[in-house]
Amino acid sequence: MLRYLNQSSRGRGAWLLLALTALGLEVAALGFQHIMGLAPCVMCIYERCALFGIMGAGIVGAIAPKSPLRFVALLIWLYSAWEGLRLSWAHTMIQLHPNPFATCDFAARFPDWLPLSKWLPSVFVASGDCAERSWSFLTLSMPQWMIVIFAAYLLVAVFVLVAQPFKARRRDLFSH
């Protein structure tokens, strides 16, 4: 399995699949927001940013998967998945244990050099309440599903990282 993951990380297909899964989740989030009318909270916006990081990692990895750029993409993937997991865990704790004294911010805070909420307000402006459970599927709320998703991304990223020293076996013409 580790040889397979190493081999896959050296091809564009796996990196593009990573980017496409993150893009699909972003499209689903926008569907929840703009079609179903669910207002995203600040934590939701930050979790979206983590997904964009994973999507970016997939794009970076697809640029030159056989070069050391693959390791840069892997680091972006690991960091984004970890941050997404951390954010979705904090968001879940806000929902499961609401506290009027411990709430999330009213607006997402972005650096001055990257004012995403001004550039793309339909994607990055928060208008919901972090403590509100407005959607659930199979008894899990949105941030609980994001824990599952980010944990899966992180687990696969760790396996891909561990697989890097395991080179694919050469297949001789006469070997079985």
Secondary structure, 3 states (H helix, E strand, C coil): CHHHHHHHHCCHHHHHHHHHHHHHHHHHHHHHHHCCCCCCCHHHHHHHHHHHHHHHHHHHHHHCCCCCHHHHHHHHHHHHHHHHHHHHHHHHHHHHCCCCCCCCCCCCCCCCCCCHHHHCHHHHCCCCCCCCCCCEECCEEHHHHHHHHHHHHHHHHHHHHHHCCCCCCCCCCCCC
